[in-house]
Amino acid sequence: MFAPPPPAHPIWFDAEAQPESLTTLTRSVLRDAGVPEGDRQVFPETYSTVDGVFTFRGGPTRSGGAFGRVPRKPVALQLVWTHQTAQSRAPWFGGTGWTGQPAIVRWPDVMRHSMPKLGERTRQAGFVEVIQGSLDGRVHFLDLQTGKPSRPPIVTGNPIKGSVSLDPRGYPLLFVGQGIPENVPIGLRVYELIGHTEVFFLPGADKEAPRREWGAFDSSGLLNRVTDTYVVGGENGLLYLLKLHTAFDPIALSLAVAPEVVRYRYKEASSQHFGVENSMSALGWLAFFADNGGTVQAIDLRTFTPLWAFAAGDDTDASLALDTSLPRPALFTGCEVDKTGPKGFTHLRRIDALTGTVEWTNSFECRGALTPKKIDAGLFATPAIGTGDVADLVFFTIARCPGPENGAVLALDKATGAEVWRMELPQYAWSTPTLVKDAEGESYLLQGGIGGLLRLIHARTGREVASLKLSGDIEASPAVFDDMLVLGTRANQIHGVRIVGEGAVTKTR
């Protein structure tokens, strides 16, 4: 038997506009002079050829967050190091919030040598660095193995809630979205990591924005290494494309950008709520995102033209996880109980990425709170897409369902949405479940939660394999590099945790 020949072109070439879904959506594109709308905006299949985790959930499918393999038959989670952050003002303080994932990179030799701030580590072959944004308003740089500072922190001036993103080309270029206005104007700040100079600032208080009073960037952007462009959503209601014009000279130790900006502005007639908090997904020239009003969209990045739109029913802050292994690419998503709350349903869905057609929905009752302060319920964690031995499953973590304090990790059948297993959580979780594989390809989930408990779960059965209690609530999501994971908490701390395999013996540093 012979395998069928590969398609003449990728399936996403077949995506066409669904005008019946766009009748109430209006849009405009605002460009700096000289920025073409069609800039060969096709994301490569491989986000980066450098070892590491470069953006929230690893890349355009938003289904990663882990690099490498963990040891065979993991049996324990071992705290190896803890780094204490500073503090900003109450109620944010320090540590990490939602989504709070670090970037982790094994710097290529030429890049490592170009960063004198690393000191003696410029000569350390294979050096792996953790880059963690914090609620203390700083970006912390840590040695993955020891947790010791690898260079001075960058002080951005405002608390950082979201996840930093690093140039996937391996260039020393860092993008930091600020979450709370505190000391300086809020927005997206871009730094070169040679001398830690801010090379660009995109203000959140954009006069073109539909939501001018709130300029945070919790979204973690994507950099197209082919076209030298960066795309990111803002809580001001705009989607941005930055044509960077990056000039990097590792010999002269210089890096500069001169961005031109494209703004995608839209209005859904049925919604009065603006703002993008999730991190955009992408496939080829297609981009997918949702907003605070629950409008889910697909747009053509070459022209910034919407292809389809879907009303999810409520605020959608979790990123849309994209599965490209299926016969047709699918998005897995879910909404919160926010505008419809405090009691209601979170609707978990599979959507055809090319047409916006809902292929299944599974709804769960949730309960938030209005007093003493408003707290929403539902899906805050980005779904984790199963691969390999769990390729038939998708994993959702829901908060305050049925409520008011508990939650659950759910394994659903990708094809039907039926529940396969459930792990009840006495305390809810916003942290995204992170799928890791051991040396034999067996899959496990890492799940953090309120109360500080980090669990390692067998992904096929839902059995808890190991757990580790950390200080403070876990709102952030971990990044994993081989057998080490990095995860911050609200107790002003960042932790390095080793995933220990069967029969292994390690020592705490």
C-alpha positions, -999 to 999 in steps of 0.1 A, spaced: 0 0 0 13 34 -10 8 66 10 -13 93 -9 8 120 -25 12 152 -5 -12 180 -14 -1 204 -41 -3 232 -16 -9 236 21 -45 232 31 -47 267 45 -44 280 9 -80 269 6 -93 293 33 -119 316 19 -140 344 34 -173 334 50 -193 366 43 -224 355 62 -203 356 94 -190 391 87 -223 410 82 -220 429 115 -182 433 115 -166 465 102 -129 470 99 -103 495 89 -65 493 84 -43 522 94 -7 522 81 24 542 85 37 554 51 56 528 32 43 497 50 27 473 25 -3 454 36 9 423 18 44 417 31 47 380 22 31 373 56 34 336 57 47 321 89 72 293 84 62 259 97 91 259 121 89 290 144 126 289 154 156 267 146 172 278 179 167 256 211 142 270 235 108 285 242 104 319 226 69 331 232 37 321 251 31 284 244 61 282 222 49 295 188 21 302 164 0 271 173 0 281 210 2 245 219 37 241 232 57 256 260 82 227 264 115 220 246 131 186 246 122 155 266 118 147 303 134 116 318 118 82 314 89 74 337 90 107 358 82 101 395 89 134 413 91 171 410 121 185 429 126 222 438 161 230 427 163 268 432 142 298 440 148 334 429 133 362 450 119 392 430 114 427 441 79 442 446 58 468 429 29 485 447 -1 466 462 -20 446 451 5 434 425 37 431 444 62 407 426 66 372 413 45 364 383 8 367 374 -14 355 345 0 344 320 35 350 332 54 323 312 92 328 308 112 325 277 141 300 278 169 300 252 201 281 246 220 310 230 240 302 198 276 309 202 277 340 180 247 355 199 261 347 233 294 364 225 275 395 214 260 402 248 286 416 273 260 419 300 264 381 304 299 386 318 318 353 321 288 334 306 296 348 272 323 320 272 300 293 285 292 270 256 257 257 257 245 283 283 207 282 288 191 314 300 157 321 316 140 354 308 111 361 331 89 392 332 76 400 367 49 419 385 77 438 401 82 456 368 115 440 360 126 414 335 148 389 353 176 369 336 185 337 353 208 307 348 185 277 341 206 253 361 214 274 392 187 301 393 215 327 398 211 360 380 229 358 347 229 396 341 213 426 356 175 429 353 158 454 330 135 478 349 105 486 327 87 509 351 54 490 352 42 455 364 44 428 337 15 403 338 18 386 305 46 365 289 77 381 273 86 370 237 121 366 224 133 369 187 131 333 173 161 340 151 182 339 182 188 377 179 192 395 213 159 413 209 131 411 235 95 422 235 79 430 268 42 439 272 33 458 303 1 449 323 -5 476 348 2 514 345 22 524 376 53 546 370 56 553 332 34 552 302 21 517 295 26 498 263 48 473 245 86 479 251 113 464 229 148 460 242 181 449 227 200 426 250 235 438 241 234 469 263 198 466 276 186 496 257 150 502 249 149 505 211 112 510 206 80 518 225 45 512 212 22 532 235 -10 515 246 -27 549 247 -32 549 209 -53 577 195 -66 552 169 -77 527 195 -114 520 203 -105 515 239 -82 544 247 -84 543 285 -66 510 289 -33 504 271 -20 471 285 -3 444 265 -9 410 281 -7 393 247 26 377 238 34 384 201 48 364 172 78 373 151 80 362 115 117 355 110 112 354 72 96 389 69 111 406 100 76 415 113 60 412 147 23 408 153 5 414 186 -29 423 200 -35 451 225 -60 455 252 -68 489 236 -87 469 209 -62 471 181 -42 443 164 -7 455 154 18 445 128 53 460 132 77 460 102 108 460 123 137 468 99 160 450 122 197 459 118 219 435 139 257 434 138 272 408 162 307 420 154 301 457 161 278 447 190 249 468 177 212 461 172 186 486 161 150 486 148 130 512 130 94 499 131 66 509 108 32 502 122 0 487 107 -31 488 129 -61 466 124 -92 482 139 -126 466 139 -160 468 154 -185 440 160 -220 456 161 -233 432 187 -205 439 212 -195 470 232 -164 454 246 -129 458 232 -95 444 240 -73 414 231 -57 397 260 -50 363 244 -19 356 223 -26 354 186 -23 320 168 -12 317 132 -11 293 103 6 304 71 -10 338 63 -39 332 86 -41 346 121 -67 338 149 -76 357 180 -105 366 203 -114 396 224 -131 407 256 -165 407 239 -162 371 228 -156 378 191 -134 351 176 -118 361 143 -96 348 115 -78 374 94 -56 373 63 -23 388 74 -14 398 39 -43 422 36 -56 425 72 -90 413 59 -113 393 81 -121 358 68 -147 348 94 -160 358 128 -178 339 155 -196 350 187 -183 329 215 -209 342 240 -185 359 265 -150 372 271 -123 349 257 -89 355 272 -74 320 268 -54 318 236 -68 297 207 -48 264 205 -43 254 169 -41 217 158 -25 213 124 -23 175 126 -59 169 118 -72 165 82 -84 201 85 -68 225 110 -89 231 141 -90 256 169 -97 246 204 -111 275 225 -135 283 254 -150 314 270 -153 328 305 -183 335 326 -178 373 328 -204 395 311 -229 367 315 -220 360 351 -216 355 379 -233 322 372 -233 307 338 -216 283 314 -181 281 299 -184 267 264 -155 246 252 -154 243 214 -136 228 184 -138 252 154 -128 246 118 -99 270 114 -106 276 77 -143 284 79 -152 292 116 -177 264 117 -182 250 152 -176 213 151 -186 206 187 -194 223 220 -192 210 255 -205 233 282 -198 233 319 -216 252 347 -194 278 365 -199 304 393 -178 335 398 -184 362 424 -194 399 425 -184 406 461 -162 416 478 -148 420 443 -158 408 409 -141 375 400 -148 357 368 -151 320 361 -146 296 332 -116 291 309 -85 313 314 -59 285 307 -50 279 270 -60 244 259 -32 218 255 -33 198 223 -24 161 226 1 146 203 17 112 199 3 87 224 -25 112 233 -32 125 198 -69 119 203 -72 141 233 -73 179 241 -69 192 276 -88 221 292 -84 235 327 -115 254 339 -118 277 369 -146 280 395 -166 253 378 -190 244 392 -176 269 417 -171 290 436 -135 279 446 -129 246 428 -120 237 392 -111 208 370 -86 195 345 -105 178 316 -94 155 289 -118 157 260 -120 135 229 -108 157 200 -133 142 175 -165 145 196 -158 167 226 -168 139 250 -152 138 284 -126 111 287 -113 118 322 -115 145 348 -93 156 377 -111 176 402 -92 206 417 -102 217 452 -88 251 443 -92 265 408 -65 271 382 -57 298 356 -23 283 347 -22 266 313 -16 228 313 17 221 297 23 188 279 57 171 282 69 138 268 94 114 284 123 97 267 99 70 254 73 94 241 48 90 270 28 121 277 24 140 310 7 173 320 21 199 343 -7 218 361 -3 247 386 -31 262 406 -43 286 432 -28 275 465 6 268 450 3 231 442 21 220 410 9 186 397 24 161 373 -4 142 357 -3 111 334 -20 125 303 -36 93 291 -53 83 324 -55 115 345 -36 98 373 -15 122 395 21 111 393 38 137 415 31 171 431 51 199 447 38 227 470 53 261 462 48 293 481 20 315 469 -7 312 443 3 299 408 -14 320 381 15 318 356 23 290 331 56 271 331 81 268 304 101 236 302 136 229 289 146 192 290 141 181 326 138 216 341 107 238 343 105 274 354 75 288 371 68 319 391 42 325 419 25 355 435 48 351 465 74 372 448 93 341 437 105 323 405 112 286 409 134 261 390 119 226 393 135 194 381 113 166 367 129 135 381 128 102 363 124 67 377 155 57 397 172 91 394 189 108 424 194 146 424 206 171 449 190 205 456 213 234 449 
